[in-house]
Amino acid sequence: MDQKLEFILNNKSVSVEINVAKTLLDFIRNDEGLKGTKEGCREGDCGACTVLLGEIVNNKLKYKSINSCLFPIGKAAGKHIVTIEGLNDENNYLTPIQKEFNEEGASQCGFCTPGFVNSLTGYVIENNKLEFHKAENAIAGNICRCTGYASIKRATENVIEKIDNLNISGFDRIKSLVDENFLPKYFLEIEKRLVILGKNELNDNLSKNIIGGGTDLFVQKAESLLTEEISFSNNGKLNEIKVCGNNICIGGSVTIEQVKNSPIILKYFPTIDLHLNLFASLPIRNSATIAGNIVNASPIGDSTALFLALNSNLTLNLLENKRIVKLSEFYKGYKNLDLQKGEFLEEISFEIPNPNTKFNFEKVSKRTYLDIASVNTAIKIETENNLIKSVFLSAGGVSPIPLFLKNSSNFLTNKIINTELVLEVLNIVQSEISPISDIRGSAEYKRILLNQLIKAHFIKLFPELINVEEMI
């Protein structure tokens, strides 16, 4: 459905009446004629369409990389969109990042290069202390078929070294980057322009069909969404992570990357950033929402496995009539949810763990990163003197729905941790699952794999209590 949108595209103020479900990629290329942003896979895999999105967060201008092929233009309202053309000044001189790509031969056919440059520029803007492995993560969602990546890595290392040798201020980083020609001068005015523009953000009516990140929806049904009445989960109360009494509460439109970097989450789950690094690429994590991943109901959703093990509750909202449902009871069958028509997932909450609680997540896929799991599993376990006081064990990829392994969890409770206990519970685990053979592995393989991953939970969390040789 057409609505009036106002945002900034590079240095241009845009005011347009447009179908809000149109992808940002199509608007950039077809309506604005900015061909530097490439159309590749249209599934968020190749990164050729990567652009930067700037917005005011907690009174500060922040930038992140996104896949414009999966980003509805309605979500650009009140934001700054930066394409490769927007990184150069009026003289079109190469930025230092572009120069390094040129000098190191990191661009051959050039199709993927704008995405790489945008992703690396976003990393440079947002990080005061640059580290190569983190820069690698920032460009991991960009695929190149020509270079073999060695030249791209060299260019990235050179950029980091060059910035380290400059006096780049963390306090006013954008100004410092402008002074060193990493960004054009118009970036200095963007924050003021967005503050004014913020008053004109799209007014969401949450009684319509609500889109969170759209990272799966726009793969599956981009064309049909153009004929539907939709809205977006942009409002502030859905975008918060906070402590609510004895619980941690996560708004439905919080992204995967927000969870990964949240000081509140990291305080209690210090390894969560490593676990969530296995969830897609950075541009996808920057858009994909927790609520979207849960409601998507994929049997192998990574965040679903995590939140099942955290014994999470869902707050569902229908015209401000709210009810709470256990995540473990939310899935009634394959893609069949305890969700009424017009109801949306407003919040995910779970109890703050005590000091005796440990948590772990395991996942196996054909590629370690940027891939869908064959099998995943998570565990939250509270112990006292090696006695299991409570345990919540989840599994994905072994059933039509994401599974909370209730019988296995009950069996483990009030037992002393040892090798024999772990081997014994595997029999119960096998009775609770019903994997099928598909492209990600045979049913038999998935059964074996889940057993091994559950062993890995205990080996990692309680190495002093487990005999690894007997476990193998």
Steps between C-alpha positions, in 0.01 A plus 500: 500500500625850413601734780701819517860441609775745583863402543849592385665311215869587496486884506152521350182563698235261370126553532302244308158335486582133457399143577674444835558132420720584202857393569760767559714336232234552232450862603874573497566340162177548306353822641820687586727349235782429747647191336795455737275297729485161328222244472640153562326222687202694645527273804750687717781256424734679257519850651523676162204718598643607837437862600538691825206610711547792738257582779485684829536251787506633856563851365799390294538436128577131440565313175457134411522290186183348356401292197289736292348208306313390816435844647154651440524867418239577766765429762721773351264772626693755706834328427818566299570253220854495361585331170849473352434825311441675833850425630674727252516880499397720211838443332451123513844441649550150634474463876797335679300176518429508127867578430613197699260274310637642176869478591479147643308363203206431731258588221501303176162479326384762754148366547546428869730793582237761597359263759843430647588870515170590665532222758859594588412869515219422742743311721748788495230752594364304793814365668757712680741209540546312174590131499555288192287201609209735577544674167492156337169434675366832370567400137419130544158548338662613176595238240769540232540244224817649345771582749527203732468756784874533575515843335183608681654396830817694419295809415312464828824467698639808325189703585529407867871585506438831324233605749714388794767741376257790481357714776143371464288624790259264668308794646409651163592215273298607196671842494841335527415260216381794289825685572696196375278460190348168606160672482376799296427830677122471482517232773562785749142624453319165498434479875330842505300415191383171650395664825270727300386217275432272796175684565376370166566128550244255366210469743452129558160348567581174672157354427615434141732226375822579681846452348803489727828459314354340188815294443301181435170653391656685207670182383174305506233749388644833388255531209184417693589746778459779246124431498456475878442762767803491724665687784836483674604431858700821534362652818729549800337269752555202269867584455628479857697249705446561869489345845142453623514393864659154497473467124676621188246637252570530128269695271370322193678727250840467668747364243733204535799736499348709780473188716854399407643834619263582787688578826204355692511170312881479504506554877318172556595315179856608417534252211178602324690706243694190393181295478320763292796543266374170357171672409523615137712804403524842662263676253238231566553519878463879473148455359367164620287529815465261790121493464528433128734207555267349759176554307665371183483165681792343318583167665868602486480866603813583698350763729197277561726227639669758723177639641344157549794407723450826691144386584365817340153649514335683209276801548241500222300814424164531325376860502664551843341183637808308613563142599810304592591168339794274569729480197515125559122486445484751213558249219201275436629335181703585194450876444195478727516750787297594804446842343161651434414705192621855551716405799870585500799405710573805712766373741718203592597463864696255713630478853835654586735207567660458841878458544466119501347496152693410185394534138622358170396487134618254235436496128621295205446609139669433169691826544595616848380854435225653288307177471181336619550234764469131438444463875525752782449478875531716810506431872451703816598308810506600867711289734594483867791278607475322162129429555274621220238726658332592172573452131342608173617323186392592146557349156443617144504313169370177650124562500234690304520767772776650715513264798524548872621158613267476797548133589877521473508815713281337763720191505815705565350705782617413853776271375877519550693589185724223371581321177248221560216750547571672168516170313177388664305815413584455132256209484222729619607770256466253215147413607394868484619579148375411153750625239450457128752462220546813290769708331666569835551134587335165552276431797758260639776760466291757688436257784871433535578869469262606778651239730846639433390859556338415833822330604678822398280702739620300797862472387522878461308596812624227739837376369612392846200267538496336159726225370543600136643164393196315639271761340654445158 
